[in-house]
Amino acid sequence: MSTKIEQEAIQIRCIIVDDEPMARDVLRRYIQLVPALTLVEEFSNAVDAFMFLQVQQIDLIFLDIRMPEMTGIQFLQSLRNPPQVIFTTAYKEYALDGYDLDALDFLLKPIRFERFLRSVQKAFPQRDMQGVQISAPVQEIQTAAAYIYLRSDRKLVKVILDEILYIESKRDHIQVVTANETYMARQTISSLESMLPSQGFVRIHRSFIVSVGKIKSFSSETVQVGDHELPVGRLYREQFLSVVK
């Protein structure tokens, strides 16, 4: 009972300002998983958000930086009494500018739910955090993670987790292989691994992650996924065998 009352007492009204529909979709789903957050509105550009804030009061903005017409930084500088801000962007070079504006946090896309939660906690006054559970149940988090977004060709591409066969690291990028398509993204395999549900995927090699449900056969040396035979690295063998046996 006391937890419910405290959650209601610290309800945070927030908006999303981002020109990418898929990025707004991710944030919207994450916000819905946190009982203490209320999404009031979302905007595809900073101009409309600026006009909205002239007549409405909110507590927190999830704000993209690189947008047409007005950047997130220009937007924030234009506000007389800005609310708390969490910057969201795919360009880490903007991080310093964001912190110079006293932003609560800086989230680098693609955003993991666990990282989102840590950022949101900074928006809660410390005295109100006692006894408040803001993280969603494990089942809800896994449901929310039914797909991920990869930055490919300067846009966010939606990839359904259940369609992934395996992920391969190739120097400065990764390949996400499905039965029908291969997606390329400039990020490390370790950063993508942190976005995946641990129960559905396993690292078998420094260069390979496989979908457990797509494994046709395996030995201590190789894994058959679809029509692909992948190597099992010595350092990953014990962990892999413990998952599939």
C-alpha positions in Angstrom: 0.0 0.0 0.0 2.7 2.5 1.0 4.6 1.8 -2.2 1.6 2.5 -4.4 1.0 5.8 -2.6 4.6 6.9 -3.0 4.5 6.0 -6.7 1.5 8.2 -7.2 3.1 11.0 -5.2 6.1 11.2 -7.4 4.3 10.8 -10.8 6.5 12.4 -13.4 4.9 14.0 -16.5 7.1 13.7 -19.5 7.2 14.3 -23.3 9.3 12.9 -26.1 10.8 15.1 -28.7 12.4 13.1 -31.5 12.1 13.2 -35.3 12.5 9.5 -35.8 9.3 7.5 -35.4 11.0 4.3 -34.4 13.0 6.1 -31.7 9.8 7.5 -30.3 8.3 4.1 -30.3 11.1 2.7 -28.2 10.8 5.5 -25.6 7.1 5.2 -25.5 7.2 1.5 -24.7 9.9 2.0 -22.1 7.9 4.8 -20.4 4.8 2.6 -20.3 6.8 0.1 -18.3 7.6 2.6 -15.5 4.5 3.3 -13.3 5.9 6.6 -12.1 6.1 8.1 -15.6 3.2 9.6 -17.5 3.7 10.3 -21.2 1.8 13.5 -21.8 2.7 14.1 -25.5 5.3 13.3 -28.1 6.6 15.5 -30.9 8.5 15.0 -34.1 10.1 18.4 -34.0 11.3 20.9 -31.5 9.2 23.8 -32.8 5.9 22.1 -31.9 7.3 21.0 -28.5 8.3 24.6 -27.9 4.8 25.9 -28.5 3.3 23.1 -26.3 5.5 24.1 -23.4 4.3 27.7 -23.6 0.9 26.5 -22.3 1.7 23.2 -20.5 4.0 22.3 -17.7 5.8 19.0 -17.7 8.6 17.5 -15.5 10.9 15.7 -17.9 11.8 15.8 -21.6 13.3 12.9 -23.5 15.0 15.1 -26.1 16.8 14.1 -29.3 19.7 16.4 -30.3 20.0 16.2 -34.1 16.7 17.3 -35.6 15.7 19.5 -38.5 14.6 23.2 -38.1 15.9 23.4 -34.5 18.3 21.1 -32.7 17.6 19.7 -29.2 20.3 21.9 -27.8 18.9 25.1 -29.5 15.5 24.1 -28.2 16.6 23.7 -24.6 18.5 27.0 -24.8 15.3 28.7 -26.0 13.3 27.7 -22.9 13.2 30.2 -20.0 12.5 27.7 -17.3 13.3 24.3 -18.8 12.2 21.1 -17.1 14.6 18.3 -16.5 16.0 16.8 -19.7 17.4 13.5 -20.7 19.1 13.7 -24.1 18.7 10.8 -26.5 20.9 10.7 -29.6 22.9 8.4 -31.9 25.8 10.8 -31.9 28.1 10.5 -28.9 30.1 13.6 -29.9 27.1 15.7 -28.6 27.5 14.4 -25.1 29.7 17.2 -23.8 27.3 19.9 -25.1 24.4 18.0 -23.4 26.1 18.0 -20.0 27.1 21.6 -20.3 23.4 22.4 -20.3 22.9 20.5 -17.0 21.0 17.6 -18.6 20.1 14.8 -16.2 21.7 12.2 -18.5 22.7 11.4 -22.0 21.4 8.2 -23.6 23.1 6.9 -26.7 20.9 5.1 -29.2 20.0 2.3 -29.5 18.9 2.6 -25.9 18.7 -0.5 -23.6 15.9 -0.6 -21.1 18.2 -1.2 -18.2 20.1 2.0 -19.2 16.9 3.9 -19.6 15.9 2.9 -16.0 19.1 4.1 -14.5 18.6 7.4 -16.3 15.0 7.8 -15.2 16.0 7.3 -11.5 17.9 10.5 -11.7 14.7 12.4 -12.2 13.3 11.2 -8.8 14.1 13.3 -5.8 16.3 11.2 -3.5 14.0 11.5 -0.6 11.1 10.0 -2.6 13.0 6.9 -3.7 12.6 5.0 -0.5 10.5 1.9 -1.2 9.7 2.8 -4.8 10.1 0.0 -7.3 10.2 1.6 -10.8 11.6 -1.4 -12.7 9.0 -3.4 -14.6 8.5 -7.1 -14.0 10.9 -9.4 -15.9 8.2 -10.8 -18.1 7.1 -7.3 -19.2 10.7 -6.3 -20.0 11.2 -9.4 -22.1 7.9 -8.7 -23.9 9.1 -5.1 -24.6 12.3 -6.5 -26.0 10.5 -8.4 -28.7 12.5 -6.3 -31.2 15.5 -4.0 -31.2 16.5 -1.1 -33.4 19.8 -1.1 -35.3 21.4 2.0 -36.8 22.0 1.2 -40.4 22.5 3.6 -43.3 21.8 6.6 -41.1 18.4 5.3 -39.9 17.0 3.0 -37.3 16.0 -0.4 -38.6 13.5 -2.5 -36.6 14.7 -6.1 -36.2 12.4 -8.8 -34.7 14.4 -10.8 -32.2 12.6 -14.1 -33.0 13.8 -13.8 -36.6 17.5 -13.5 -35.8 19.6 -16.6 -36.6 22.9 -15.2 -35.5 25.1 -12.1 -35.2 28.6 -11.9 -36.5 31.3 -9.3 -35.8 33.3 -8.1 -38.7 36.0 -5.5 -37.8 34.2 -2.2 -37.5 30.7 -3.4 -37.9 28.3 -6.3 -37.1 26.0 -8.4 -39.3 22.7 -9.5 -37.9 21.5 -12.5 -40.0 17.9 -13.6 -40.3 16.4 -16.2 -42.5 15.5 -13.6 -45.2 17.8 -10.7 -44.7 21.1 -9.5 -43.3 21.4 -6.2 -41.5 24.7 -4.3 -41.0 25.3 -1.9 -38.2 28.4 0.1 -37.0 28.6 -1.1 -33.4 30.4 -3.7 -31.4 29.1 -7.2 -30.9 29.4 -6.7 -27.1 27.2 -3.6 -27.2 24.5 -5.6 -29.1 24.9 -8.5 -26.8 23.9 -6.3 -23.9 20.6 -5.4 -25.7 19.6 -9.0 -26.2 17.6 -11.1 -23.7 20.0 -13.6 -22.1 17.6 -16.5 -22.2 17.2 -16.3 -26.0 20.8 -15.8 -27.2 24.2 -17.1 -26.3 27.7 -16.0 -27.2 29.6 -18.9 -28.7 32.7 -17.1 -30.0 34.3 -13.7 -29.8 32.7 -13.1 -33.2 29.4 -14.9 -33.0 26.2 -14.8 -31.0 23.5 -17.3 -31.9 19.7 -17.6 -31.2 19.3 -20.6 -29.0 15.9 -21.4 -30.5 17.4 -21.5 -34.0 20.1 -24.1 -33.3 19.6 -27.3 -35.4 22.6 -29.2 -34.0 25.8 -28.7 -32.1 29.0 -30.2 -30.8 31.7 -28.8 -28.6 33.3 -27.4 -31.7 30.5 -26.1 -34.0 26.9 -25.0 -34.0 24.5 -25.5 -36.9 22.1 -22.5 -37.3 19.9 -22.7 -40.4 22.3 -23.5 -43.2 25.3 -22.0 -41.4 27.9 -23.8 -39.4 29.6 -21.6 -36.9 32.6 -22.2 -34.7 32.5 -22.5 -30.9 35.4 -20.6 -29.3 37.3 -22.3 -26.5 36.7 -19.4 -24.1 32.9 -19.6 -24.7 32.5 -23.4 -24.8 31.6 -24.0 -21.2 29.0 -21.3 -21.1 27.5 -22.4 -24.4 27.2 -26.0 -23.3 25.6 -25.1 -20.0 22.9 -23.2 -21.9 22.0 -25.9 -24.5 22.4 -29.0 -22.4 
